[in-house]
Amino acid sequence: MSATGAGSVACASGFLAQMAHASAARVAQARSALPPAELERRARAAAPAPALRLSAAGFDVIAELKLRSPAVGALAAAEHDARRRVAGYARAGACAVSVLTEPTRFDGALEHLVSAAEALRAFAVPALRKDFIVDPYQLLEARAAGAGGVLLIVRMLSPAQLAELLALARGLGLFVLLEAFDAADLERTHDCVAGHPAGAAPLLIGVNCRDLDTLAVAPERFETLAAALPAGCPAVAESGVADPGQARRVRGLGYRLALIGTALMAAADPEWLLTRILAEARA
């Protein structure tokens, strides 16, 4: 395993650049505590994660475990029962659960991923590591923690980094959500889709409609970018879906899934909300 991601930032946005530098620093610290060779041994010895399965009904939700949002603030207390929440997501029909592991702006931790993956195994639902990934070491961390998938932000990675991370994800059996913010990002995903081998864990293409500078949500981006989505991979609407009507809208635009975090974390009854979203979007 190489480490081309460490110390290299491929993004121009101030927020993403800040998060990438912090992520690289965490990798350096983690390497000093656990050598890559030992982490890779643990990752490859870990029990296989549940496979990502999409419903024949034509629309799915990746529900999110997120204790804090930089745009909103605290969403849950530190003593929040993550295992109970993700089990509720699974019962309500989530096809996967995204777990924030970034500690400085999202109050995340790898331990949250471990707990979520353990709780979800009983439902045959995979956990996805959501972080500002810049190094192959972080994919090994994800697999060793029990994750079945990872999110990669296209804009943060050079072509060489992206190719290396995708190859390692395939080798580890991880599905990948490639996150894009604009047409230029989506253009880069076309080559990734073309090079994705048949039979490998799924590759998903996500459009995040959050502005990286203001952190405001711009849902119109889903429609603007729909025509630029690469064919052959399920598309995911991110950050702009909070209710059944919005879910129906993005499905009508051609998105196969939605990733929903803040709305579910803030809901008094997240299971009920998720059940409604799925039922109405599928209808």
Backbone torsions as a table, in degrees:
resi	resn	phi	psi	omega
1	MET	NA	128.8	176.7
2	SER	-94.3	-179.6	-176.4
3	ALA	-138.2	48.0	-176.5
4	THR	-66.0	-20.7	-178.2
5	GLY	-74.7	-29.1	-172.1
6	ALA	-64.7	130.5	175.0
7	GLY	75.7	3.8	-178.0
8	SER	-119.2	126.4	-178.8
9	VAL	-117.3	124.3	-175.0
10	ALA	-105.2	7.6	-174.9
11	CYS	-109.5	153.6	-178.0
12	ALA	-98.4	-25.9	-176.7
13	SER	-61.6	138.9	179.3
14	GLY	-60.2	-45.6	-179.3
15	PHE	-64.1	-48.7	-178.7
16	LEU	-65.5	-38.2	178.4
17	ALA	-62.9	-42.7	177.8
18	GLN	-60.5	-45.9	-178.2
19	MET	-67.7	-35.7	179.1
20	ALA	-66.1	-43.3	178.7
21	HIS	-63.0	-42.4	178.5
22	ALA	-64.4	-38.5	178.9
23	SER	-63.9	-44.5	178.8
24	ALA	-61.7	-37.0	178.4
25	ALA	-66.1	-38.8	177.6
26	ARG	-65.3	-37.7	177.4
27	VAL	-62.1	-45.1	-179.6
28	ALA	-59.6	-41.4	179.0
29	GLN	-66.4	-42.3	-179.6
30	ALA	-64.9	-38.2	178.8
31	ARG	-61.5	-35.8	-179.1
32	SER	-69.5	-25.4	179.8
33	ALA	-90.0	-33.5	-178.3
34	LEU	-139.5	109.9	-177.6
35	PRO	-60.0	147.3	-178.8
36	PRO	-54.9	-37.7	-177.4
37	ALA	-63.4	-40.2	179.2
38	GLU	-70.8	-39.8	177.6
39	LEU	-62.8	-41.7	179.7
40	GLU	-63.8	-38.1	176.8
41	ARG	-60.0	-44.1	180.0
42	ARG	-65.9	-40.9	-179.1
43	ALA	-63.0	-43.2	-177.1
44	ARG	-77.5	-17.2	177.5
45	ALA	-91.1	-10.6	-177.9
46	ALA	-65.7	148.1	177.3
47	ALA	-61.3	141.4	179.1
48	PRO	-56.7	141.6	177.1
49	ALA	-79.4	156.6	173.0
50	PRO	-57.4	145.6	179.4
51	ALA	-75.9	150.8	173.8
52	LEU	-76.0	123.0	-179.8
53	ARG	-124.8	126.1	179.0
54	LEU	-97.4	143.6	-175.6
55	SER	-71.9	144.8	174.4
56	ALA	-67.7	-11.8	179.5
57	ALA	-72.5	-12.1	170.5
58	GLY	96.8	1.3	178.0
59	PHE	-153.5	139.0	-179.0
60	ASP	-138.2	164.1	178.0
61	VAL	-126.2	131.4	165.9
62	ILE	-94.3	109.1	179.9
63	ALA	-84.0	153.2	-172.2
64	GLU	-122.4	139.9	170.8
65	LEU	-101.4	112.0	-173.9
66	LYS	-146.1	115.8	-176.4
67	LEU	-81.6	-24.2	-179.3
68	ARG	-147.0	145.8	172.5
69	SER	-119.4	130.5	176.6
70	PRO	-58.3	-26.9	-178.2
71	ALA	-83.4	-29.6	-172.1
72	VAL	-111.7	-35.0	-174.8
73	GLY	108.1	-157.1	-176.7
74	ALA	-64.3	134.9	177.5
75	LEU	-112.8	-18.9	179.3
76	ALA	-159.0	153.6	178.7
77	ALA	-76.9	161.5	-178.5
78	ALA	-61.0	-30.8	-178.4
79	GLU	-88.4	11.4	178.5
80	HIS	-52.4	138.2	-178.4
81	ASP	-82.8	87.8	-175.9
82	ALA	-66.0	-38.7	-178.0
83	ARG	-62.5	-42.2	179.5
84	ARG	-65.2	-41.3	-179.0
85	ARG	-63.9	-48.2	-176.3
86	VAL	-68.8	-31.9	174.8
87	ALA	-63.3	-38.5	176.1
88	GLY	-63.9	-41.8	175.7
89	TYR	-56.8	-45.5	-178.3
90	ALA	-64.3	-42.8	178.8
91	ARG	-62.1	-33.4	-178.6
92	ALA	-78.9	-9.7	174.1
93	GLY	113.3	9.4	177.2
94	ALA	-59.6	137.4	178.5
95	CYS	-82.9	-18.8	177.8
96	ALA	-162.2	163.7	176.2
97	VAL	-125.7	122.3	176.4
98	SER	-84.7	131.3	-177.9
99	VAL	-120.7	118.0	176.2
100	LEU	-71.9	126.7	178.0
101	THR	-114.8	1.9	-179.8
102	GLU	-76.6	126.3	-170.7
103	PRO	-88.8	-27.5	-167.7
104	THR	-84.5	-33.7	-178.2
105	ARG	-113.6	-15.9	-175.9
106	PHE	-121.8	1.2	-179.7
107	ASP	57.5	30.2	-178.4
108	GLY	-90.1	171.8	178.7
109	ALA	-162.9	152.4	176.0
110	LEU	-60.6	-29.9	179.0
111	GLU	-61.6	-31.9	176.6
112	HIS	-65.0	-37.8	178.7
113	LEU	-66.2	-42.8	178.4
114	VAL	-59.1	-49.3	-178.9
115	SER	-62.2	-43.4	-178.9
116	ALA	-64.6	-45.4	-178.8
117	ALA	-61.8	-39.1	178.9
118	GLU	-65.3	-43.7	-178.9
119	ALA	-67.7	-35.6	-176.4
120	LEU	-76.5	-22.0	-176.5
121	ARG	-58.1	-35.1	-179.2
122	ALA	-65.5	-21.4	-179.4
123	PHE	-102.6	1.9	-176.9
124	ALA	56.7	39.8	178.4
125	VAL	-116.6	130.3	-178.1
126	PRO	-82.5	152.9	170.7
127	ALA	-97.9	146.0	178.5
128	LEU	-117.2	129.6	175.7
129	ARG	-80.9	121.2	176.1
130	LYS	-111.2	117.0	-177.4
131	ASP	-159.7	-177.5	178.6
132	PHE	-99.1	77.4	-169.3
133	ILE	-78.2	127.9	-179.0
134	VAL	-129.6	-2.0	-170.8
135	ASP	-146.0	142.4	177.5
136	PRO	-56.0	-28.4	178.7
137	TYR	-54.4	-35.7	-177.1
138	GLN	-72.3	-26.4	173.1
139	LEU	-70.9	-38.6	176.1
140	LEU	-64.9	-40.6	175.4
141	GLU	-58.2	-44.5	-178.6
142	ALA	-60.8	-48.1	-178.2
143	ARG	-67.7	-38.3	178.0
144	ALA	-65.3	-29.4	179.1
145	ALA	-81.3	-6.3	177.8
146	GLY	104.2	2.3	-178.2
147	ALA	-65.8	150.6	173.9
148	GLY	-106.5	-8.1	-179.1
149	GLY	-154.4	168.4	178.1
150	VAL	-142.4	153.8	173.2
151	LEU	-102.4	133.3	176.3
152	LEU	-122.4	128.5	-179.6
153	ILE	-92.9	112.9	-172.6
154	VAL	-54.9	-44.0	-173.7
155	ARG	-66.3	-21.2	-178.1
156	MET	-83.6	-9.9	-168.0
157	LEU	-122.8	138.6	173.0
158	SER	-71.4	164.0	176.8
159	PRO	-55.2	-40.1	-179.9
160	ALA	-66.5	-43.1	178.1
161	GLN	-61.6	-46.2	-177.8
162	LEU	-61.9	-43.8	179.1
163	ALA	-62.2	-42.1	-179.6
164	GLU	-64.9	-43.7	-178.5
165	LEU	-67.6	-39.5	177.7
166	LEU	-64.4	-40.4	179.3
167	ALA	-64.7	-42.4	179.6
168	LEU	-67.0	-40.9	178.1
169	ALA	-58.2	-43.7	177.9
170	ARG	-61.6	-41.7	-179.7
171	GLY	-64.9	-28.1	179.7
172	LEU	-93.0	-3.2	-179.1
173	GLY	76.1	22.6	-179.2
174	LEU	-90.4	133.7	168.8
175	PHE	-77.9	156.5	-174.0
176	VAL	-127.6	132.5	168.4
177	LEU	-104.2	110.5	177.7
178	LEU	-87.8	118.6	-175.2
179	GLU	-98.8	128.6	179.5
180	ALA	-122.0	153.9	179.2
181	PHE	-117.7	-21.3	-178.0
182	ASP	-151.4	-177.1	-175.9
183	ALA	-64.3	-35.1	179.3
184	ALA	-64.5	-41.5	176.4
185	ASP	-61.5	-45.1	-178.3
186	LEU	-64.4	-34.4	177.7
187	GLU	-59.1	-38.5	179.5
188	ARG	-68.4	-26.0	-178.7
189	THR	-74.1	-19.6	-177.1
190	HIS	-61.4	-41.9	178.3
191	ASP	-66.5	-35.3	177.9
192	CYS	-63.4	-42.1	179.0
193	VAL	-65.4	-44.4	-179.0
194	ALA	-62.4	-33.2	-178.1
195	GLY	-91.2	3.2	-176.8
196	HIS	-81.2	118.7	-174.6
197	PRO	-72.1	146.3	175.1
198	ALA	-63.0	141.0	178.5
199	GLY	89.9	-11.3	178.0
200	ALA	-76.9	165.6	175.3
201	ALA	-57.0	149.1	-172.2
202	PRO	-59.0	151.1	172.2
203	LEU	-114.9	123.4	179.0
204	LEU	-111.7	147.6	178.3
205	ILE	-115.7	119.3	-177.5
206	GLY	-108.1	144.7	171.1
207	VAL	-112.7	117.6	177.3
208	ASN	-96.9	120.5	-175.4
209	CYS	-93.5	16.0	177.7
210	ARG	-88.5	132.0	175.8
211	ASP	-71.1	127.5	-172.9
212	LEU	-74.2	-19.1	-179.8
213	ASP	-92.2	-46.3	-178.7
214	THR	-92.2	-17.4	-175.2
215	LEU	66.6	10.8	175.7
216	ALA	-77.5	153.1	180.0
217	VAL	-92.9	134.7	178.8
218	ALA	-124.2	80.9	-174.4
219	PRO	-58.2	-23.9	179.3
220	GLU	-62.0	-17.7	178.7
221	ARG	-62.6	-30.7	178.3
222	PHE	-58.6	-44.8	180.0
223	GLU	-72.0	-42.6	-177.9
224	THR	-59.1	-39.4	-173.4
225	LEU	-96.9	-3.7	-176.3
226	ALA	-57.4	-40.2	-178.1
227	ALA	-68.9	-19.4	-178.4
228	ALA	-91.1	-3.8	-179.7
229	LEU	-66.0	136.0	178.6
230	PRO	-69.4	144.0	177.1
231	ALA	-76.1	151.4	172.5
232	GLY	98.3	-5.8	177.9
233	CYS	-131.6	140.0	176.8
234	PRO	-62.0	136.5	-179.9
235	ALA	-98.3	143.1	-176.3
236	VAL	-120.3	127.2	174.0
237	ALA	-89.6	124.2	-175.3
238	GLU	-121.1	140.3	169.5
239	SER	77.4	-7.4	-177.2
240	GLY	-123.0	15.7	-178.2
241	VAL	-117.6	116.7	-176.6
242	ALA	-129.3	-8.7	-177.3
243	ASP	-150.7	170.6	-177.3
244	PRO	-58.6	-38.9	-179.7
245	GLY	-62.3	-41.8	178.2
246	GLN	-67.6	-35.0	177.2
247	ALA	-64.9	-43.0	177.1
248	ARG	-60.9	-39.1	-177.9
249	ARG	-64.1	-47.4	-177.2
250	VAL	-70.0	-32.0	175.1
251	ARG	-62.8	-40.4	178.2
252	GLY	-63.7	-23.9	178.5
253	LEU	-85.4	-5.2	177.4
254	GLY	107.2	5.3	177.9
255	TYR	-81.8	134.1	-175.8
256	ARG	-90.0	-22.2	-179.4
257	LEU	-142.4	163.8	167.9
258	ALA	-129.3	141.8	171.8
259	LEU	-102.0	119.2	-173.8
260	ILE	-123.0	121.6	-177.9
261	GLY	-119.8	-73.2	-172.3
262	THR	-56.7	-44.0	-177.8
263	ALA	-60.8	-41.1	179.8
264	LEU	-73.1	-39.1	179.4
265	MET	-65.2	-33.4	-177.0
266	ALA	-87.1	-12.9	-174.8
267	ALA	-71.2	142.2	175.7
268	ALA	-65.6	-33.5	178.9
269	ASP	-134.3	84.4	-175.5
270	PRO	-63.1	-31.9	178.6
271	GLU	-63.7	-44.8	179.8
272	TRP	-62.4	-44.2	-179.1
273	LEU	-63.6	-44.4	-179.3
274	LEU	-65.0	-41.3	177.5
275	THR	-59.6	-43.6	179.1
276	ARG	-63.8	-45.0	-179.3
277	ILE	-58.6	-47.7	-178.5
278	LEU	-65.5	-44.9	-177.4
279	ALA	-61.9	-45.9	-175.9
280	GLU	-75.3	-35.8	178.5
281	ALA	-69.0	-36.6	179.8
282	ARG	-73.8	-27.9	179.2
283	ALA	-69.2	NA	NA
